[in-house]
């Protein structure tokens, strides 16, 4: 079976960005006696940025790409490398917040100095919320040099993280890591990587094909080499 990189989404799941529930539904039709049409059909309300989602560069730049533009090329599928950093390099910022900013040396060491086509980054045994997401109090981001190293290689085109964002700049309007990565990559955030092993797999991460949006929900799937070979 492939690994599904999105936790289950429940109506009582609170959003990360002070936006209320991340998923709600409103009934349009219900199956009721002597009423037509005989179907159950709901309007779905999704707060994409509090779910496993994909982001285009329009997320931080009004002139950037919307999500539908990344269906051109191989942004949404291909070989992906899962990196699970070990140890505990979370630096305590206050009583509730810890930050692990991944340095260039840490990233190069984990990748044996080879930039992957697609990188899915997490840490070993990250704290997990009851709904399956990476605890937002344990911030995981790339350092600026690490992000620049990734985009300095033409082959790199996707960055994914188990944390809820790719930047941590409280109180600031700047989003430098997003902007650096968007120079040539699409971004996945809120990935469920808890039980995913390190190493290479085949990623499929096609979102809902909405036109003109800066982000869209997605349930990425990782297939092992064996699963790909056994399918043929």
C-alpha positions in Angstrom: 0.0 0.0 0.0 1.2 3.5 -0.7 1.7 6.1 2.1 -1.0 8.7 2.2 0.6 12.0 3.3 -2.6 13.7 4.6 -4.2 12.9 7.9 -8.0 12.4 8.0 -9.9 15.6 8.1 -12.8 16.0 10.6 -15.3 18.7 11.0 -14.0 19.4 14.5 -10.5 20.0 13.4 -9.5 23.6 14.3 -7.5 25.6 11.8 -3.9 26.7 12.4 -4.4 30.3 11.5 -7.2 31.5 13.8 -9.8 30.8 11.1 -12.1 28.4 12.9 -12.7 24.8 11.7 -10.5 23.8 8.8 -13.4 21.8 7.2 -17.1 22.3 7.3 -20.0 21.0 5.3 -23.5 22.4 4.6 -26.3 20.2 3.3 -27.6 21.0 -0.2 -29.8 17.9 -0.6 -30.7 15.1 1.8 -32.4 11.8 1.1 -35.8 12.2 2.5 -39.1 10.4 1.9 -41.1 11.7 -1.1 -38.5 14.4 -1.9 -36.4 14.8 -4.9 -33.6 14.5 -5.8 -33.0 11.2 -3.8 -29.4 12.0 -3.0 -27.2 13.3 -0.2 -25.1 16.3 -1.4 -23.1 18.7 0.7 -21.3 22.0 0.1 -17.8 21.6 1.4 -15.9 24.5 3.0 -12.2 24.0 3.2 -9.5 26.2 4.8 -6.7 25.0 2.6 -3.8 26.4 4.5 -4.9 24.4 7.6 -5.0 21.2 5.7 -2.4 19.2 3.8 -2.0 21.6 0.8 0.0 22.7 -2.1 1.1 26.3 -2.6 2.0 28.3 -5.7 4.2 31.3 -5.7 1.1 33.6 -5.8 0.8 32.7 -2.1 3.5 35.3 -1.3 3.7 37.3 -4.6 0.7 38.9 -6.4 2.4 38.3 -9.7 3.3 34.7 -8.9 2.0 31.4 -10.3 -1.3 30.0 -9.3 -1.6 26.3 -8.5 -3.1 25.4 -11.9 0.2 26.5 -13.6 2.1 23.7 -11.9 0.3 21.0 -13.9 2.8 21.9 -16.6 6.0 19.9 -16.3 6.7 17.3 -13.6 6.2 19.4 -10.4 3.4 17.1 -9.1 4.9 13.7 -9.6 8.3 11.9 -9.7 11.1 10.7 -7.5 11.0 12.2 -4.0 13.5 11.9 -1.2 12.2 11.8 2.4 14.7 13.2 4.9 14.1 12.5 8.6 16.5 14.5 10.6 17.6 12.8 13.8 18.4 14.2 17.2 16.8 17.2 18.9 17.9 20.5 17.6 14.8 22.4 18.6 15.8 25.6 20.2 13.5 26.9 22.9 12.1 30.3 22.1 9.7 30.6 25.0 7.6 28.4 27.2 5.4 27.1 24.3 7.5 27.4 21.1 10.6 25.6 19.9 12.3 26.2 16.5 14.6 23.9 14.5 16.1 25.9 11.7 17.8 23.4 9.4 21.3 24.6 8.5 23.0 24.1 5.2 25.5 21.7 6.8 22.6 19.6 8.3 20.8 19.4 5.0 23.9 18.6 3.0 24.9 15.8 5.4 21.4 14.3 5.4 21.4 14.3 1.5 25.0 13.3 1.1 25.6 16.6 -0.7 23.2 15.6 -3.5 20.2 17.9 -4.2 17.1 15.7 -4.8 14.5 16.2 -7.5 11.9 16.6 -4.7 12.5 16.9 -1.0 10.1 16.0 1.8 11.5 17.2 5.1 10.7 16.2 8.6 12.3 15.2 11.9 12.3 11.9 13.7 9.6 11.6 16.3 8.1 15.1 15.9 5.3 15.9 18.4 1.9 15.2 16.8 -1.5 16.6 17.4 -4.5 14.4 18.0 -5.7 15.1 14.5 -2.4 13.8 13.0 -0.6 17.0 12.2 2.8 18.1 13.2 2.5 20.1 16.5 2.8 23.8 15.4 4.7 24.6 18.6 7.6 22.6 17.2 8.6 24.8 14.3 10.6 23.2 11.5 12.0 25.5 8.7 15.0 25.6 6.4 17.7 28.2 7.0 18.3 30.7 4.2 21.5 29.1 3.0 19.9 25.6 2.9 17.0 27.0 0.8 19.3 28.7 -1.6 21.4 25.6 -2.0 18.3 23.6 -3.1 17.2 26.1 -5.7 20.7 26.5 -7.1 20.2 23.1 -8.8 18.0 23.0 -11.9 16.6 19.5 -11.1 15.0 20.6 -7.8 11.3 21.5 -8.1 9.3 20.5 -5.0 9.8 21.1 -1.3 7.5 19.4 1.3 7.4 19.8 5.0 5.5 18.2 7.9 5.2 21.6 9.6 2.4 24.0 8.8 4.6 26.5 6.9 7.9 27.0 5.3 8.7 30.2 7.1 8.7 31.3 10.7 8.6 35.1 10.9 6.2 36.1 13.7 5.2 39.7 13.4 7.0 40.2 10.1 5.6 40.7 6.6 8.6 38.9 5.1 8.5 35.3 3.8 12.1 34.7 2.6 12.1 30.9 2.5 8.9 30.8 0.6 10.2 33.3 -1.9 13.5 31.5 -2.3 11.9 28.1 -2.9 9.3 29.5 -5.3 12.1 30.6 -7.6 11.8 27.1 -9.1 9.8 24.8 -6.8 6.2 24.2 -5.7 5.6 23.8 -1.9 3.7 21.2 0.1 2.9 21.8 3.7 1.2 19.9 6.6 2.4 16.6 5.3 1.8 13.5 7.5 5.3 12.0 7.5 5.2 10.3 10.9 5.5 6.7 9.7 7.2 7.3 6.3 10.7 5.9 6.1 13.7 7.9 4.9 14.9 7.5 1.3 13.5 7.6 -2.2 10.0 6.9 -3.3 7.7 8.0 -6.1 5.4 10.9 -5.3 2.1 11.8 -6.7 0.7 15.1 -5.4 -1.9 16.4 -7.8 -4.2 18.8 -6.0 -7.8 19.8 -6.8 -7.4 21.5 -10.2 -8.7 24.9 -9.2 -7.8 27.8 -11.5 -6.5 31.1 -10.1 -5.9 30.0 -6.5 -2.7 30.3 -4.5 -3.2 27.1 -2.6 -5.3 23.9 -2.9 -5.9 20.9 -0.7 -4.1 17.7 -1.7 -3.6 14.2 -0.5 -0.2 13.2 -1.7 0.8 9.6 -2.2 4.2 7.9 -1.9 4.8 4.6 -3.7 7.8 2.4 -3.0 10.0 1.2 -5.9 8.6 -2.3 -5.3 5.0 -1.0 -5.7 5.8 0.7 -9.0 7.6 -2.4 -10.4 4.9 -4.8 -9.2 2.2 -2.8 -11.0 3.7 -3.8 -14.4 
